[in-house]
């Protein structure tokens, strides 16, 4: 690496670190964004330390204690087959985070490949991608998801997560394409080209790091949607009924809603808090990273 190239690299990373530092200063001033960060951190911490927090295994059955109301023994009561709802909810956070993280990862990889290529190289591929995303984005996501999941007999969490990721890339693709279109004309990219840097080097070392802000924001906001989609599919019986999932608990509790409302209320509250946390965090990141989406 030449001296000029090293200097350009140092300047690029200093700019990224400076932008992140300034964004954090702005971010921590917002009460709603901090609240979102606290909620998401709480859910992540609860899920990671589930074996230490939950008093019982999520599928442990307490015969004779079916549909017990909240008490000192069972903090959130039990369901109709005698499972401790508190333990189930603590462990169920792992499934929600797995669904959100897995779907976001798949979505981001596809969007980076397609959107990055379309934005940087343009041409006929760019036109085809944009028209295709226009069509996909006019269709209701939840309807497409219901149809796609219904086509498979196996309804595992992994399958549902994969399908959600494969169907949700168009919006992020358009944002990434826009970022690549603007950044490829930036002075530091032009300087890298003049020094003979390859397209691959320019994309991964100069454009991609500067396009991270909108990707982070979209990934955070989409996490909330993925958690809601999984809960919806579980409620409709399109997810493995043996999965330790908040949506599955809501579905099993609907048959005893009047007799034992706590079976449905507590997992529904966790779904609400988790999606609220991701939405508040995403809105805060969008404002303070100055992302236009």
HELIX and SHEET records of a PDB file:
HELIX    1   1 UNK A    3  UNK A   27  1                                  25    
HELIX    2   2 UNK A   31  UNK A   48  1                                  18    
HELIX    3   3 UNK A   50  UNK A   53  1                                   4    
HELIX    4   4 UNK A   85  UNK A  121  1                                  37    
HELIX    5   5 UNK A  123  UNK A  137  1                                  15    
HELIX    6   6 UNK A  141  UNK A  150  1                                  10    
HELIX    7   7 UNK A  157  UNK A  167  1                                  11    
HELIX    8   8 UNK A  169  UNK A  183  1                                  15    
HELIX    9   9 UNK A  187  UNK A  194  1                                   8    
HELIX   10  10 UNK A  199  UNK A  202  1                                   4    
HELIX   11  11 UNK A  203  UNK A  207  3                                   5    
HELIX   12  12 UNK A  208  UNK A  211  5                                   4    
HELIX   13  13 UNK A  212  UNK A  235  1                                  24    
HELIX   14  14 UNK A  246  UNK A  253  1                                   8    
HELIX   15  15 UNK A  254  UNK A  256  5                                   3    
HELIX   16  16 UNK A  262  UNK A  288  1                                  27    
END                                                                             
